[in-house]
Amino acid sequence: MSSTTAVKRTTNAAEILNKAVVYVLLTIGGLFMAIPFLWMLSTSLKDKGAVFSYPPQWIPEDIMWENYRTIFEDAHMIRGFFNTMMIILPTIIIGLFVCALAAYAFAKLRFPGRDRLFMVLVVSLMIPGAVMMIPAFIMFKNFGWTDSWKPLMIPGMFGAPMVIFFLRQFIKQLPDELEDAAKIDGLNPLGVFLKIILPLSKPALITQAILTYNAGYNDYLGPLIYLNSPEKYTLQMELASFTSYYVSEWTLIMAGSVVALIPTLVLFAFAQRYFIEGIALTGIKG
């Protein structure tokens, strides 16, 4: 009896030691990953003469809150944020609905050539975006869409292959009995989609909305290619303009980056439960 108790105590001590080692390693890894963000936050509050001081000052001696006032008075951060929202919000709402509709068709409906069309969709995921850049620019230039938000908005409203693939995997694992019961109650395929599939797909839709928001919010190359007028600049272009207007003003660049980061952090804080649920519930069933 005493030897059994001793073995049990040894096992418990080993488990506690293993957990302690894991927590220490995770803490060190977390702090290491947070270093760029902490440096950005620290630099945003420094005087410009202290940015590259050695050894680096993580807590500035003189906290320069004026850096944040300057980026709102001398730059167009609010206008850039408004322009970005005007581009990505319609794309998210309309594009997600179109993607969900296509995903429902690939997952639940039966029609000739469905699997072949889905394979074409999967193959299209392998095409690098850089390959399409020049043909897309020529096409939008012929449309007269350059220096406007149209090239950044309208293509996304027709859906994205990766989003369709993700939603298809989620919808495919929903029970077919729900769809059969809805059909018995008199719903047509569109009614089943709107009243059954769409509400049940809320975690996956929110997950894709967050990912699409991040992709559009952080996009710099697209606006750089198509936008010329400063009044149409997105937030990322306004941030990039600090480099030309304030060549050595790293404090303003970091202050602008901190402000630009806030909406994304707030969005993730409110939607992280759905985000994790959507990722967890999306199987890999083919």
Buried (B, 14 or more C-beta within 10 A) or exposed (E): EEEEEEEEEEEEEEEEEEEEEEEEEEEEEEEEEEEEEEBBBBBBBBBBEBBEEEEEEEEBEEEBEEBBEBBEEEBBBEBBBEBBBBBBEBBBEBBBBBBBBBBBBBBBEEEEEEEEBBEEBBEEEEEEEEEEEEEBBEEBEEEEBBEBBBBBBBBBBEBBBBBBBBBBBBBBEBEEEEBEEBBEEEBEBEEBBBEBBBEBBEBBBBBBBBBBBBBBBEBEEBBBBBBEEEEBBBBBBBBBBBEEEBEEBBBBBBBBBBBBBEBBEEBEEEBEEBBEBBBEBBEEEE
